[in-house]
Amino acid sequence: MKRREVLIGITATAVARMTETTPASAAPPPLRVLSQGDAGVAAIGFFHEFGEGAFVFDYAQNRAGKLTGDASSPAMSSTFDSTGLPIAPISYGDSVLRIGDRSFRIIPIRRRSFTAANAGATLAAEIAVREDRQPVGSIMLIYGSGPAPKEAFDFWAFHFLARGWSVVTYDKRGSGKSTGDWRLAGLETLAGDARAVVAALHKANLLKTPFGVWGASQAGWIMPHLGADGLVDFMVMHAGAATTPGQQILDNVEAELTAYSFPPDEIAKARAYYTLDTDVSRGRTRWSEIEKAHAAAAAAKAEWLLGPPAPANAPERTFIRLVADFDPAPYWRKSKAPLLALFGGKDVMVPPAKNQPLLKSLIAPGTLFEDVLLPQSNHLFMLADTGVRAEYAKRTAIDPGYFGAIDRWLGAMIRK
């Protein structure tokens, strides 16, 4: 058995993010806090990629981990899933957060809620600012795949707040307090949601310039809409694909199976199977065809097959049908917004070998553009061995080049 976790989240059978049950012994999460001191920046917040409960973000040490232990002895785990050893005791109060023997002053954050409406959905949003200084500009964060409440952005939001930016977040439709259903919306609709939030911000006079967006993964198909419409002063793209979503699914299949050392003939079979599965969602092939293909693969004990195909009427299939053939190229060619694009060398979700040069070819001439490849990073820009998703919960060291590259870019945008 080469693995059991491969391909989680790439097909219509598993579009949502990983989930986990918070251990009963976990310390109750504190308020979401940002802190800063001589040792640098640290925060406690949420990281829905790895389930419920609180997480510790130690930017000073380029490390993150689950907040574990009981109420009397909380600690930072060495992993995201709480299975690792505790690496530092945590204590917090009204004004100080302590990680081990380091102390950080808690920074007061003011959050203002507002709503925006688009295509039948009401979007719950907020803008967060530090109370101890005026913002240097504003950044809106755009989600990746699956459900995404505002708190899913805490890992990035606290970093940007620490650097003096006001941060705009919103619950993805069908997540948190937003109405609607992301599984029944195409990328044009999701881009319309982002536009609606921008419009609401302008109407309420909440934005400070320069105004830019940071977006991860699926956001790579949403952000160019905003750039093409001239709505942003800059963009930061975290592991976004330049291909169509349908092609990205197949590239992911091939890259992950290659990382697991599957032979070429098995990889070819897997690509054929998931091509068929996507075509069922597109409406090009009857569901009975994928049912037969699944039975054949199961009989052959194909190790890349994790479970039965999604039902023909599953909402996830509607989402795949709506997005599979979306082409971001026309939007990138029209956008003039300066763009920083970050790619991970170990990213099997969005393999850089194809997406990095393709994106470069799509950028309009004269547009300020920088692409950065961090060779040891996975899709989350944590240092990785292979980059496969089975590693995610155990790889909690942040690539030191990640926030460094973003901070240099944002500094240039302030001076621009």
C-alpha positions as CSV (number, residue, x, y, z in Angstrom):
1,M,0.0,0.0,0.0
2,K,1.6,3.2,-1.1
3,R,-0.8,5.5,0.7
4,R,-4.4,6.1,1.7
5,E,-4.6,9.9,1.7
6,V,-3.7,10.6,-1.9
7,L,-6.1,12.7,-4.0
8,I,-8.1,14.0,-1.0
9,G,-10.0,17.1,-2.0
10,I,-9.2,17.0,-5.8
11,T,-12.4,15.4,-7.1
12,A,-16.1,15.9,-6.7
13,T,-16.0,13.2,-4.0
14,A,-13.9,15.4,-1.7
15,V,-14.0,19.1,-2.6
16,A,-14.2,20.3,1.0
17,R,-11.1,21.0,3.2
18,M,-9.7,18.5,5.7
19,T,-11.5,18.3,9.0
20,E,-10.6,17.0,12.4
21,T,-12.3,16.6,15.7
22,T,-10.9,18.7,18.5
23,P,-9.6,16.5,21.3
24,A,-11.7,16.7,24.5
25,S,-8.6,17.7,26.4
26,A,-7.8,20.7,24.3
27,A,-7.6,24.0,26.1
28,P,-10.5,26.3,25.4
29,P,-9.5,28.7,22.7
30,P,-8.7,32.3,23.9
31,L,-9.9,35.3,22.1
32,R,-8.2,35.7,18.8
33,V,-5.1,37.8,19.7
34,L,-2.2,39.4,17.9
35,S,0.9,40.2,19.9
36,Q,4.3,41.8,19.3
37,G,7.5,42.3,21.2
38,D,11.2,42.4,21.1
39,A,11.1,38.7,20.0
40,G,8.9,39.5,17.0
41,V,5.2,38.7,16.3
42,A,3.0,35.9,17.5
43,A,-0.7,35.3,17.5
44,I,-3.5,32.8,18.5
45,G,-6.3,32.3,16.1
46,F,-8.0,29.7,13.9
47,F,-6.8,27.6,11.0
48,H,-9.8,25.8,9.5
49,E,-7.6,23.9,7.1
50,F,-6.9,21.6,10.1
51,G,-10.2,21.6,12.0
52,E,-11.7,23.5,14.9
53,G,-10.0,24.9,17.9
54,A,-7.2,27.4,18.3
55,F,-3.8,27.5,16.8
56,V,-0.6,29.3,17.7
57,F,1.2,31.3,15.0
58,D,4.8,32.0,16.0
59,Y,6.0,34.2,13.2
60,A,9.1,35.0,15.1
61,Q,10.2,31.4,14.9
62,N,8.6,30.6,11.5
63,R,6.4,28.0,13.2
64,A,2.7,27.2,13.7
65,G,0.9,24.5,15.7
66,K,-2.3,23.5,17.4
67,L,-3.0,24.9,20.9
68,T,-3.3,21.7,23.0
69,G,-3.3,20.7,26.6
70,D,-6.0,21.4,29.3
71,A,-7.1,24.8,30.6
72,S,-4.4,24.7,33.3
73,S,-1.5,23.9,31.0
74,P,-2.0,25.0,27.4
75,A,0.9,24.4,25.0
76,M,1.8,24.8,21.4
77,S,1.9,21.4,19.6
78,S,4.7,20.6,17.1
79,T,1.9,19.6,14.6
80,F,-1.4,20.9,13.3
81,D,-3.3,17.8,14.4
82,S,-2.3,17.7,18.0
83,T,-0.4,14.4,17.7
84,G,3.0,16.0,18.1
85,L,4.9,16.8,21.2
86,P,4.2,20.1,22.9
87,I,7.1,22.5,22.1
88,A,6.3,25.5,24.2
89,P,3.9,26.3,27.1
90,I,1.4,29.1,26.4
91,S,0.0,31.6,28.7
92,Y,-2.1,34.7,27.9
93,G,-3.9,37.5,29.7
94,D,-5.3,40.9,29.0
95,S,-2.0,42.4,27.8
96,V,0.6,39.7,27.4
97,L,1.0,36.5,25.4
98,R,3.8,34.2,26.5
99,I,5.3,31.4,24.4
100,G,7.9,29.6,26.4
101,D,10.1,32.2,28.0
102,R,9.3,34.9,25.4
103,S,6.7,37.6,26.1
104,F,4.7,39.5,23.5
105,R,2.5,42.6,24.1
106,I,-1.1,42.0,22.9
107,I,-2.1,44.5,20.2
108,P,-5.6,45.8,20.4
109,I,-7.6,45.1,17.2
110,R,-10.8,46.9,16.2
111,R,-13.2,44.9,13.9
112,R,-16.0,46.5,12.0
113,S,-18.6,44.3,10.5
114,F,-20.5,45.0,7.3
115,T,-22.4,43.2,4.6
116,A,-22.4,43.0,0.8
117,A,-24.9,41.4,-1.6
118,N,-24.4,39.6,-4.9
119,A,-26.3,37.1,-7.0
120,G,-28.8,36.2,-4.3
121,A,-26.3,35.9,-1.4
122,T,-25.6,38.2,1.5
123,L,-22.0,38.2,2.4
124,A,-20.9,38.8,6.0
125,A,-17.6,40.8,6.0
126,E,-15.4,42.8,8.3
127,I,-12.4,45.1,8.3
128,A,-9.9,44.8,11.1
129,V,-7.4,47.5,12.0
130,R,-4.8,48.0,14.8
131,E,-6.0,50.5,17.3
132,D,-2.5,51.7,18.1
133,R,-1.6,53.1,14.7
134,Q,-3.1,54.3,11.4
135,P,-3.0,51.7,8.6
136,V,-0.5,51.9,5.9
137,G,-3.0,50.5,3.4
138,S,-5.7,47.9,3.0
139,I,-5.6,44.2,2.0
140,M,-8.6,42.0,1.2
141,L,-8.1,38.3,1.6
142,I,-9.7,35.9,-0.9
143,Y,-10.3,32.2,0.0
144,G,-9.3,29.0,-1.7
145,S,-11.4,25.9,-2.3
146,G,-14.1,24.6,0.0
147,P,-16.0,26.4,2.8
148,A,-14.2,29.4,4.2
149,P,-15.4,31.5,7.2
150,K,-13.5,34.7,7.9
151,E,-11.5,33.1,10.7
152,A,-10.0,30.7,8.1
153,F,-7.7,33.6,7.2
154,D,-6.3,34.2,10.7
155,F,-2.8,32.9,9.9
156,W,-2.3,35.5,7.2
157,A,-4.6,38.2,8.6
158,F,-2.6,38.6,11.8
159,H,0.7,38.8,9.9
160,F,-0.7,41.7,7.7
161,L,-2.2,43.4,10.8
162,A,1.2,43.2,12.5
163,R,2.7,44.9,9.5
164,G,0.3,47.8,9.8
165,W,-2.3,47.0,7.2
166,S,-6.0,47.0,7.6
167,V,-7.4,43.6,6.7
168,V,-10.7,42.9,5.0
169,T,-12.2,39.4,5.2
170,Y,-15.6,37.9,4.3
171,D,-17.3,34.6,4.8
172,K,-17.4,32.7,1.5
173,R,-21.0,32.2,0.4
174,G,-22.5,29.4,2.3
175,S,-19.9,29.7,5.1
176,G,-20.0,31.4,8.4
177,K,-22.8,34.0,8.4
178,S,-23.0,34.4,4.6
179,T,-26.0,33.0,2.8
180,G,-25.9,31.1,-0.5
181,D,-23.9,28.0,-1.5
182,W,-20.4,28.1,-3.0
183,R,-21.0,24.7,-4.5
184,L,-23.7,26.1,-6.8
185,A,-21.7,29.1,-7.9
186,G,-19.2,29.5,-10.7
187,L,-16.0,31.5,-10.6
188,E,-17.7,34.5,-12.2
189,T,-20.2,34.5,-9.4
190,L,-17.5,34.1,-6.7
191,A,-15.5,37.0,-8.4
192,G,-18.8,39.0,-8.2
193,D,-18.9,38.4,-4.5
194,A,-15.4,39.9,-4.1
195,R,-16.4,42.8,-6.3
196,A,-19.5,43.4,-4.1
197,V,-17.3,43.5,-0.9
198,V,-15.0,46.0,-2.6
199,A,-18.0,48.2,-3.6
200,A,-19.4,48.0,0.0
201,L,-16.0,49.1,1.4
202,H,-15.9,52.1,-1.0
203,K,-19.5,53.0,-0.1
204,A,-18.7,53.0,3.6
205,N,-15.4,54.9,3.0
206,L,-13.5,52.1,4.8
207,L,-10.5,51.6,2.6
208,K,-7.1,53.1,3.0
209,T,-4.9,53.1,-0.1
210,P,-2.9,51.4,-1.5
211,F,-5.6,48.7,-1.7
212,G,-4.6,45.2,-2.7
213,V,-5.7,41.6,-2.5
214,W,-4.0,38.5,-1.3
215,G,-5.5,35.2,-2.4
216,A,-4.7,31.5,-2.1
217,S,-5.2,28.6,-4.5
218,Q,-8.7,28.9,-6.0
219,A,-8.4,32.7,-5.6
220,G,-5.9,32.6,-8.5
221,W,-9.0,32.3,-10.7
222,I,-10.9,35.1,-8.9
223,M,-8.2,37.8,-8.4
224,P,-7.6,38.4,-12.1
225,H,-11.3,39.5,-12.4
226,L,-10.5,42.3,-10.0
227,G,-7.3,43.2,-11.7
228,A,-9.0,43.3,-15.1
229,D,-11.7,45.6,-13.7
230,G,-9.1,48.0,-12.3
231,L,-10.4,47.6,-8.7
232,V,-7.0,46.9,-6.9
233,D,-3.6,48.6,-6.7
234,F,-1.7,45.3,-6.4
235,M,-2.2,41.6,-5.9
236,V,-0.4,38.8,-4.1
237,M,-1.2,35.3,-5.3
238,H,-0.5,32.3,-3.1
239,A,-0.1,29.1,-5.1
240,G,-2.8,30.0,-7.7
241,A,-3.1,28.0,-10.9
242,A,-2.8,29.6,-14.3
243,T,-4.5,26.6,-16.0
244,T,-8.2,25.9,-16.2
245,P,-9.6,24.2,-13.0
246,G,-10.3,21.0,-15.1
247,Q,-6.6,20.9,-16.1
248,Q,-5.5,21.6,-12.6
249,I,-7.4,18.5,-11.3
250,L,-5.5,16.3,-13.7
251,D,-2.2,18.0,-13.0
252,N,-2.8,17.4,-9.3
253,V,-3.5,13.8,-9.9
254,E,-0.3,13.3,-11.8
255,A,1.9,15.3,-9.4
256,E,0.7,13.6,-6.3
257,L,0.9,10.1,-7.7
258,T,4.4,10.9,-9.0
259,A,5.4,12.1,-5.5
260,Y,4.2,8.7,-4.2
261,S,6.4,7.0,-6.9
262,F,3.4,5.4,-8.7
263,P,4.5,3.9,-12.0
264,P,3.6,5.8,-15.2
265,D,0.9,3.2,-16.3
266,E,-1.0,3.6,-13.0
267,I,-0.7,7.4,-13.3
268,A,-2.2,7.2,-16.8
269,K,-5.1,5.1,-15.5
270,A,-5.8,7.6,-12.7
271,R,-5.7,10.5,-15.1
272,A,-8.2,8.7,-17.3
273,Y,-10.5,7.9,-14.4
274,Y,-10.5,11.4,-13.1
275,T,-11.0,12.8,-16.6
276,L,-14.0,10.7,-16.9
277,D,-15.2,11.8,-13.4
278,T,-14.9,15.4,-14.4
279,D,-16.7,14.8,-17.7
280,V,-19.6,13.3,-15.7
281,S,-19.8,16.6,-13.8
282,R,-19.6,18.6,-17.0
283,G,-22.5,16.6,-18.4
284,R,-20.5,15.1,-21.2
285,T,-20.7,11.5,-19.9
286,R,-23.4,9.6,-18.2
287,W,-22.9,8.8,-14.5
288,S,-23.2,5.1,-15.3
289,E,-19.9,5.3,-17.1
290,I,-18.0,6.5,-14.0
291,E,-19.9,3.9,-11.9
292,K,-18.5,1.1,-14.2
293,A,-15.0,2.6,-14.2
294,H,-15.1,2.7,-10.4
295,A,-16.1,-0.9,-10.2
296,A,-13.3,-1.9,-12.6
297,A,-10.7,0.1,-10.6
298,A,-11.9,-1.3,-7.3
299,A,-11.8,-4.9,-8.7
300,A,-8.2,-4.2,-9.8
301,K,-7.4,-2.8,-6.3
302,A,-6.2,0.5,-7.7
303,E,-4.4,2.2,-4.8
304,W,-5.2,5.7,-6.2
305,L,-9.0,5.0,-5.8
306,L,-10.2,6.2,-2.4
307,G,-14.0,5.8,-2.6
308,P,-17.1,5.7,-4.8
309,P,-17.8,8.5,-7.1
310,A,-20.1,11.3,-6.0
311,P,-23.8,10.9,-6.9
312,A,-24.9,12.4,-10.2
313,N,-26.9,15.1,-8.4
314,A,-24.3,16.0,-5.8
315,P,-23.8,19.8,-5.3
316,E,-20.0,19.3,-5.7
317,R,-20.7,18.0,-9.3
318,T,-22.6,21.2,-10.0
319,F,-19.5,23.2,-8.8
320,I,-17.1,21.2,-11.0
321,R,-19.5,21.7,-14.0
322,L,-19.6,25.5,-13.4
323,V,-15.8,25.9,-13.0
324,A,-13.9,23.2,-14.9
325,D,-13.5,25.0,-18.1
326,F,-12.9,28.5,-16.8
327,D,-10.0,30.1,-18.6
328,P,-8.2,32.9,-16.6
329,A,-6.0,33.9,-19.5
330,P,-8.3,36.8,-20.9
331,Y,-8.5,38.3,-17.4
332,W,-4.8,38.2,-16.8
333,R,-4.1,39.7,-20.2
334,K,-6.4,42.6,-19.3
335,S,-5.2,43.2,-15.8
336,K,-2.6,46.0,-15.2
337,A,-2.4,45.5,-11.4
338,P,1.1,44.7,-10.1
339,L,1.3,41.1,-9.2
340,L,3.5,39.0,-6.9
341,A,3.0,35.3,-7.6
342,L,4.3,32.7,-5.1
343,F,4.9,29.0,-6.0
344,G,6.0,26.1,-3.8
345,G,8.5,23.7,-5.3
346,K,6.9,20.8,-3.4
347,D,3.3,21.9,-4.3
348,V,1.4,19.0,-5.8
349,M,-1.9,20.8,-5.9
350,V,-0.6,23.5,-8.2
351,P,2.6,22.1,-9.7
352,P,4.9,25.1,-10.4
353,A,6.6,23.5,-13.5
354,K,3.5,24.1,-15.5
355,N,1.8,27.0,-13.8
356,Q,4.7,29.4,-13.2
357,P,5.8,29.8,-16.9
358,L,2.2,29.8,-18.1
359,L,1.2,32.6,-15.7
360,K,4.3,34.6,-16.8
361,S,3.2,34.2,-20.5
362,L,-0.3,35.6,-19.6
363,I,0.8,38.8,-17.9
364,A,0.1,41.9,-19.9
365,P,3.3,43.7,-21.2
366,G,4.4,46.5,-19.0
367,T,2.7,45.1,-15.9
368,L,4.8,45.1,-12.8
369,F,5.2,41.3,-12.1
370,E,7.3,39.2,-9.9
371,D,7.2,35.4,-9.5
372,V,8.9,33.6,-6.6
373,L,9.6,29.9,-6.4
374,L,10.3,28.5,-2.9
375,P,11.8,25.1,-3.7
376,Q,11.0,23.3,-0.3
377,S,7.4,24.6,0.2
378,N,4.2,22.7,-0.1
379,H,0.8,24.2,-1.1
380,L,0.6,26.0,2.3
381,F,4.2,27.2,2.1
382,M,5.3,25.0,4.9
383,L,8.6,23.3,4.5
384,A,7.9,19.8,3.2
385,D,9.6,16.6,2.2
386,T,7.3,15.5,-0.7
387,G,4.5,18.0,-0.5
388,V,1.7,15.4,-0.5
389,R,-1.3,16.1,1.7
390,A,-0.6,13.3,4.0
391,E,2.3,15.4,5.3
392,Y,0.3,18.6,5.8
393,A,-0.7,18.1,9.4
394,K,2.9,17.3,10.4
395,R,4.8,20.0,8.5
396,T,4.5,23.2,10.5
397,A,7.7,25.1,9.8
398,I,6.9,28.1,7.7
399,D,9.2,28.7,4.8
400,P,11.2,31.7,5.9
401,G,11.2,33.1,2.4
402,Y,7.4,33.2,2.2
403,F,6.4,36.2,4.4
404,G,9.8,37.8,3.6
405,A,8.9,37.9,-0.1
406,I,5.5,39.2,0.6
407,D,6.8,41.9,3.0
408,R,9.3,43.2,0.4
409,W,6.6,43.4,-2.2
410,L,4.1,45.2,0.1
411,G,6.9,47.6,1.1
412,A,7.3,48.4,-2.6
413,M,3.6,48.9,-3.0
414,I,3.5,51.5,-0.1
415,R,6.4,53.4,-1.7
416,K,5.0,53.1,-5.3
